[in-house]
Amino acid sequence: MKKIIFYSIAFLFAFSAYLAIAEYSGSTFCLTNSDASNCQTVQNSEYGSIFGFKVSTFGPIAFAVLLIFYFLANKKSKYRQN
C-alpha cells in the first residue's frame, strides 16, 4: 500500500509540474474537446491566480509537501517498536 501511495504522489507531482511549466511557457493544455482558447481565457482571468501566483504553481508545491510528509512518516515508522 505504501508503494501505491508513493507512486501516486510522485506521478501527480510530475504531472502538475508539467502543467505548471506548460502554462508558464505559453503553451495550452486543455482536457476538453472544445477550443483551447477557452482554457486560456480562464487561466488568464482573475480566477487564474491567487495572491499574484498562478494556480498551477500550487500543485507541484502541494505534492512536494506531501512527498516530504510521506518520507518523514516512513522514516519515523522504521524506528517505531510494535
C-alpha positions as a LaTeX table, in Angstrom:
\begin{tabular}{lrrr}
\hline
Residue & $x$ (\AA) & $y$ (\AA) & $z$ (\AA) \\
\hline
Met1 & 0.00 & 0.00 & 0.00 \\
Lys2 & 2.87 & 2.37 & 0.77 \\
Lys3 & 4.27 & 1.94 & $-2.74$ \\
Ile4 & 0.91 & 2.80 & $-4.30$ \\
Ile5 & 0.72 & 5.98 & $-2.23$ \\
Phe6 & 4.30 & 6.93 & $-3.13$ \\
Tyr7 & 3.85 & 6.32 & $-6.86$ \\
Ser8 & 0.54 & 8.20 & $-6.88$ \\
Ile9 & 2.05 & 11.25 & $-5.21$ \\
Ala10 & 5.13 & 11.10 & $-7.46$ \\
Phe11 & 3.00 & 10.84 & $-10.61$ \\
Leu12 & 0.75 & 13.71 & $-9.56$ \\
Phe13 & 3.78 & 15.83 & $-8.69$ \\
Ala14 & 5.30 & 15.21 & $-12.13$ \\
Phe15 & 2.02 & 15.85 & $-13.93$ \\
Ser16 & 1.28 & 19.08 & $-12.05$ \\
Ala17 & 4.87 & 20.25 & $-12.61$ \\
Tyr18 & 4.41 & 19.60 & $-16.34$ \\
Leu19 & 1.19 & 21.61 & $-16.34$ \\
Ala20 & 2.85 & 24.50 & $-14.49$ \\
Ile21 & 5.80 & 24.54 & $-16.88$ \\
Ala22 & 3.45 & 24.35 & $-19.87$ \\
Glu23 & 1.44 & 27.30 & $-18.58$ \\
Tyr24 & 4.48 & 29.48 & $-17.95$ \\
Ser25 & 5.98 & 28.61 & $-21.35$ \\
Gly26 & 2.82 & 29.80 & $-23.07$ \\
Ser27 & 1.52 & 26.51 & $-24.42$ \\
Thr28 & $-2.02$ & 25.45 & $-23.65$ \\
Phe29 & $-3.18$ & 22.16 & $-22.22$ \\
Cys30 & $-6.91$ & 21.59 & $-22.14$ \\
Leu31 & $-8.71$ & 18.35 & $-21.27$ \\
Thr32 & $-11.92$ & 19.22 & $-23.09$ \\
Asn33 & $-12.74$ & 18.77 & $-26.75$ \\
Ser34 & $-13.57$ & 22.44 & $-27.13$ \\
Asp35 & $-11.28$ & 25.16 & $-28.34$ \\
Ala36 & $-8.12$ & 25.61 & $-26.27$ \\
Ser37 & $-8.73$ & 29.35 & $-26.10$ \\
Asn38 & $-11.47$ & 28.69 & $-23.52$ \\
Cys39 & $-8.89$ & 27.21 & $-21.15$ \\
Gln40 & $-6.54$ & 30.09 & $-21.86$ \\
Thr41 & $-9.32$ & 32.56 & $-21.07$ \\
Val42 & $-9.88$ & 31.01 & $-17.66$ \\
Gln43 & $-6.16$ & 30.79 & $-16.87$ \\
Asn44 & $-5.69$ & 34.45 & $-17.70$ \\
Ser45 & $-8.79$ & 35.62 & $-15.81$ \\
Glu46 & $-8.93$ & 36.84 & $-12.22$ \\
Tyr47 & $-9.59$ & 33.22 & $-11.12$ \\
Gly48 & $-6.33$ & 32.02 & $-12.66$ \\
Ser49 & $-4.17$ & 33.45 & $-9.89$ \\
Ile50 & $-4.18$ & 33.60 & $-6.11$ \\
Phe51 & $-2.15$ & 36.28 & $-4.31$ \\
Gly52 & $-0.39$ & 37.04 & $-7.61$ \\
Phe53 & 0.71 & 33.44 & $-8.24$ \\
Lys54 & $-0.71$ & 31.25 & $-10.99$ \\
Val55 & $-2.95$ & 28.49 & $-9.68$ \\
Ser56 & $-0.89$ & 25.85 & $-11.47$ \\
Thr57 & 2.15 & 26.62 & $-9.30$ \\
Phe58 & 0.35 & 25.43 & $-6.17$ \\
Gly59 & 0.06 & 21.86 & $-7.48$ \\
Pro60 & 3.76 & 20.96 & $-7.54$ \\
Ile61 & 4.29 & 22.73 & $-4.23$ \\
Ala62 & 1.45 & 20.80 & $-2.57$ \\
Phe63 & 2.63 & 17.43 & $-3.90$ \\
Ala64 & 6.24 & 18.20 & $-2.90$ \\
Val65 & 4.99 & 18.83 & 0.64 \\
Leu66 & 3.07 & 15.54 & 0.53 \\
Leu67 & 6.23 & 13.72 & $-0.57$ \\
Ile68 & 8.17 & 15.26 & 2.31 \\
Phe69 & 5.48 & 14.17 & 4.77 \\
Tyr70 & 5.47 & 10.69 & 3.21 \\
Phe71 & 9.23 & 10.31 & 3.69 \\
Leu72 & 9.10 & 11.69 & 7.23 \\
Ala73 & 6.31 & 9.30 & 8.17 \\
Asn74 & 8.20 & 6.32 & 6.76 \\
Lys75 & 11.42 & 7.37 & 8.46 \\
Lys76 & 9.71 & 7.52 & 11.84 \\
Ser77 & 7.97 & 4.16 & 11.31 \\
Lys78 & 11.33 & 2.43 & 10.80 \\
Tyr79 & 12.36 & 3.24 & 14.35 \\
Arg80 & 8.99 & 2.61 & 15.97 \\
Gln81 & 8.70 & $-0.55$ & 18.02 \\
Asn82 & 5.50 & $-2.54$ & 17.86 \\
\hline
\end{tabular}
